[in-house]
Amino acid sequence: MESQTLSEFFISPMRVQTLPEITFFYVTSPAIPFADLDKHLDPLLESLYAAKAEASLGETGPDIVRYYRVGVGDEDKLLMEVGIPVKPEMKPAGAAQVKVLPPYRCASLLLWGSLLHIVEAYEALQKGMREAGLEHTGECQEWTYYFLGVESPHNLMEITMGVK
């Protein structure tokens, strides 16, 4: 049997899909510039995990990071929501709110590996969208299915961009 050298990460081909409606238990940021999203992510995750503990949710998943433009005149400002899908009867807890997200038509791909390759994954997704003639709605979602740390080659994440 031949030895194969395996890549430390894998980016899947793009696919277009419509994700179903979900009840979303989430915390949110103030309107922030795109460049500041990373600064707000860890505090939002901590707030979400505290709210999950208060609601006695235990182990759940996947974690979903959702961000989208705020208003027409504020093109460079985004809202970021970090949450999880829950049962429809779920009530708010701690800093977390609950709302229903409608079906979401999106282009998506999977990143399997270190988050150090997330820019490459977004570039691949944008390239696939251009080649398919898809127009971005301005919403993005990152669904984290498995996470062992920023540099882990075992992380599994779905990256999506809303399309018209």
Sequence and secondary structure as in RCSB ss.txt:
>XXXX:A:sequence
MESQTLSEFFISPMRVQTLPEITFFYVTSPAIPFADLDKHLDPLLESLYAAKAEASLGETGPDIVRYYRVGVGDE
DKLLMEVGIPVKPEMKPAGAAQVKVLPPYRCASLLLWGSLLHIVEAYEALQKGMREAGLEHTGECQEWTYYFLGV
ESPHNLMEITMGVK
>XXXX:A:secstr
       S EE   EEEEE  EEEEEEE  SEEGGGHHHHHHHHHHHHHHHHHHTT  S   EEEEEEE SSS T
TEEEEEEEEEE TT   BTTBEEEEE  EEEEEEEEES GGGHHHHHHHHHHHHHHHT  EEEEEEEEEEE S T
T TT EEEEEEEE 
